[in-house]
């Protein structure tokens, strides 16, 4: 006799109710608390079949039923399979969104450079209080585990970790469930001792493995991570005579190769959630090679609480009105694009 959808739903309802109450479950309870819309008599017949199949047992005469080991096994396997599918879909969506952000920003800086005839750049946000969105563990050769850690802003960090013992597929899946259940949405500062205790308690015999994974998660989150920087139109600055002397041009072009410097250049100007257009002229840029330049910066919102930066660099005689209006329009467009996604 096969376990059809109706029997499976009744079995799940029995197990969930038993887990909540610790008491044997009768047909009237199932009909009252489930959405099956079946009569008690029909449910009793299905429960009898489930008992014959070994998924539930009757602890004593005239009592309801409780799950057998076979019933628990089916329930756990089904739950883990469903969770695995949910995580796979979530992971695919996050990676797709991160790739989309990259493609959009690459196009944005090119459009800005073409429309303004200046050098342009964009950065993703560097969030010092970043939170965990998703953790994916995968077993590799022997005692190695690949950990994919997705942080807010869809930053993806990968690390291969050597663990004390080989981890079966079942262990990996269970650790995925435990880590995501307790750590999703938390920043490093909000991971309390109680959370760590619960994780290790749920890990059971695999406490040593999960302890090592937690250490690696902490190390990754403590890293000083620089935002991604996208640039375009660096050679546009050569169109302006005051920036086109050989020494000056060389310094300026060299600056555009320093991604770290560029990210600090516009990110430091816009801490927090300041959404105003900012203009820095000459020495206000605090970059020696750009003392004859102006920088106009703006902030766009990737998602709630996560921001990215835009910047346009040109001569001090740049067309400020055109640059500011272009950035304002682009900010609105990017906000709309990322909020819709």
N, C-alpha and C positions, 0 to 999 in steps of 0.2 A: 504494500500500500504506500503510495507516494504522499509526501507532505505538501499539500497544495497551499495556496496563499491563505485560505481561510483558516486552516489548521495552524499555519505558521503565525498568523496574527493572534489567534487564541493562545497559543503557547507563549508568545511574547507578552501578552496581557497577564497571563498567569505568573510568569517570572517577574515582571515588573511589580505586580501587586504583592507577590511574596517577598521580594526584596524590600519593599516599603514597610510591610506589616509584620513579617515573620510568621504569619498565620496561614494555614491551608486555605486555598482559594476555591470557592464554589461557583457553580454556573450562574447564580443570581448576581454575584459580585461582578463577574465578567460582563454580563449583559448590562449592568448598571453603569460600569465605568469605562467600557470600551465603545468605540464608534462602529461596531459591527452591524448593529440593527438586526440582531438575531434573537430568536426566542430562547428562553432558558432550556427548553427541551432540545432544540437544535444544538445548542452549545454543549449540553450534557452528552449528546451523541458524539460530537467531535472530540470531547474530552475522553470519552471511552476509547475512541480510536487512538488518541495520543497515548493513553495508558497502555493499550495493547502493543503499540509501537515502541514503548519503553522510554518515552520522553517525559512522562509525569508519573508520579506514584501516589497512592492513597495511604497515608501514614497509619490510619486506623479506620475502622468501620464507621460509616455515616459522616466521615470528614470530607473536606474539600481535598484538592490535590496540591502537591508541591512538585517542583522540578526534580527530575533525576539528574545524575551526572551527565547522561547523554543529552538531556534537555539543555542543561547549562552549556555544554560544549557547542551545541548547535547555535544557541543564543549568542555566545561570545564570538564564535566564528563569523556569524552573520553581522554582528555589530562591528567587528574589526574590519570586515570586508567593506561595509558601508562607509566607515570612517576613512579607510584608505582611499576609496573613490572620492570622498569629499576633499581630502587633502591633495589628491592629484589634480582635481579641478581647480582648487584654490591656488596651488603652485603654478599651474599653467596660466591662470589669469594674471597672477602677479608678475610672472616673467614677461607675458605679453604686454602688460602695462608699462613695465620698465623699459622694454625695447621700444615701445611707442614713444615714451618720453624722449629717449635718445634721438629717434628719427625726427621728432617734431623740433627739438632744439637745434639740431644740425641744419634744418631748413630755415628756422627762424633767424639764425645769425647770418645766413647767406642772403635772405630777403632784406634784412636790415642793412647789410653792407651794400647791396645793389641799390637800394632806395635812397640811401644817404650819402654814398661815396666816402664813408668813413670806415674805420676799423670797428668791429663789433665782437662782443663776447656774451656768453650766457653760462650760468652755473646752476647746478642742482643745489639743493639746500644742504648745509652741514649742520645737523641738529645735535647739539651736545647732550640732550636728554632723550636720545632716540629710544624707541620701544621695540619690542619683539613682535613681529607680525606672524611669523610662521617658522617652524623648524622642520627640516626633512632629513632624516637619517637613512643612509643606504649602506648595506654591507658590501665590502670589497674583498680583496684577497686576504685569506687567513684572519689576522686579528686587526684588520683595518676597517674603519668606518668613515664614510664621507658624510660630513655635516654641512647642509646648506642652511644658512641663517638669513632670513629676510627681515630687514628692519624697516621702520617707518620711512616713507619716501621711496619705498621699493628698492632700497639698497640691498644687494645680494652679496653675502660673504660665504666663500667655500673654504673648507679645511678638511684635510685627511688626518684622522686621529688614530693612533695606535692604542688599542684597548687591551686590558689584561687577559681576555679570553675571546674565543670566536663567538660571534653573535648569530644565532639562527634568524631566519626571516620572522618567526613569531616574536622573538625578543626585540628585534628592531621595530616591528610594528607596535609592540606594547610600549616601548620607550618613546616612540613618536607620539603616541596618545598621551602618555604621562607628561612629557615635556610641554606639548602644546596646550594641554588642559590647564596646567599651572602657570605657564610663562607668557602665554599670548596676551599682548596689551601692556606688559610690564616693562618699565625702564630698569636699568641696573639698580638705581637707588630704591626702587619699590619692591625688589625681590627680598622679602623678609626671611628671617630664620625659620618662621613657621612654614613659609612656602617651601624652603629647602628641605625641611623635615618631612613635609608631606610627600615631596617628590621622592626622597630616598626611601620612605616607608612604602610607597607604592611600587618602587623598583624591586623591593624584596631582595632576592639572592643576587640581583644584578646591581646592587648598590655601588660596588666599586666602579663599574662601567659608567653609571649615571653620574657619579661623583667626578669622574674625569671629564665627562661631557659638560657638566656645569662649570668646571674650571675653564674649559676652552671657550664657552659662551661668555664668561666674564672677561677673559682676555680680549676677545674680539670686540666686545662692547666698550672696553676701556681704550682701545686704540684711537689715536687721533686721526680721524679720517678726513682727508681733503675732498671737497666736492669735485665732481666732474666739471671740466671747463671745455666749452665749445667756442671756437673762434672762426672769424671769416674776415676777409678784406684787409688783412694786415698791409698789403702793398698799396692800398688806397692812400696811405699817409704820404707816399712818395709823390702824389699829385700836387702837394702843397709845397711851394719853394722854401718856406721857412723851416720845413721839416725834412728837406731833401738834401741837405749837406751830407757828404759821405759819412762823416763820423756820427752825426746825429741820426741819420737813417739806420745805420748799422746798430746803434744802441736800441733804437725803437723796435726794429725788427727782432733783435735778440730778446727784448722784453716779452714779445709775443710767444717766444718759445718756452718761457718760464711759466708753466701752468700754475704752479703753486703761488707765485707772486701775483699772477692775475686774479686768482680766486680770492686772495686776501685783499687785493686792491679794491674790488667792488663789494665783497662780502663784509669787510670791516666797516664799510660806510653805512651798512643797512642792518644793524643788529635788531633782533626782535621782529615785530610785525609792522614796522613803519612802511607804509605803502606809498609815501610821497616821492615824486621825482626829485632827485638830488643832482646838483651841478657843482663840480669841483674844477676850479680854474687854476692853471699854472702850478705854483708851489703847493696849493691845497691838496694836490694829489699825493704829495709826500713821496713821490718816486722821481729820482733825479733825471732819468731818461725821458720823463714826460713833463718836465717843467714848462715846456712850450706848448703843451696840449691842454685840452679840456676833456673831462670825463662826465658824461651824463648817465645816471644809474636809475634803475627802477626795480620794483619787486613784483613778482607774480606768485600766485598761490597754486601749488601742485595739488594739495589736498588740505583738509582742515589742520591748521597749525604747522604746515610744512611749506616752506617758501623757497623760491628760486630767484636768481638775480639776472638782470640784463644790464649791459653797459655799452655805450658808444663812445669811442675815442677819436678825437680829431683835433685840428688846430684850434687855437683860442678864438679865431674868427669864424668858427663853425656857425651854421644856420641854426641857432638855438631853438627858434620857434618851430621849425620843421622837425628837429630832433625830438623835442619834448612832445609834440602832438603825435608823432609816429610811435613813441614809446607808450603813451597813454592808450592809444588805440590797440597796440599790440598786447599790453597788459590785460585789457578787457577780453581780448580774443583768447589769450592763453588761459585766463581764469575760467572762461566758459568751456574751453576744450577739456581741461583737466577735471573740472567739476562734473561734466557730462560723463567722463570715462570712469 
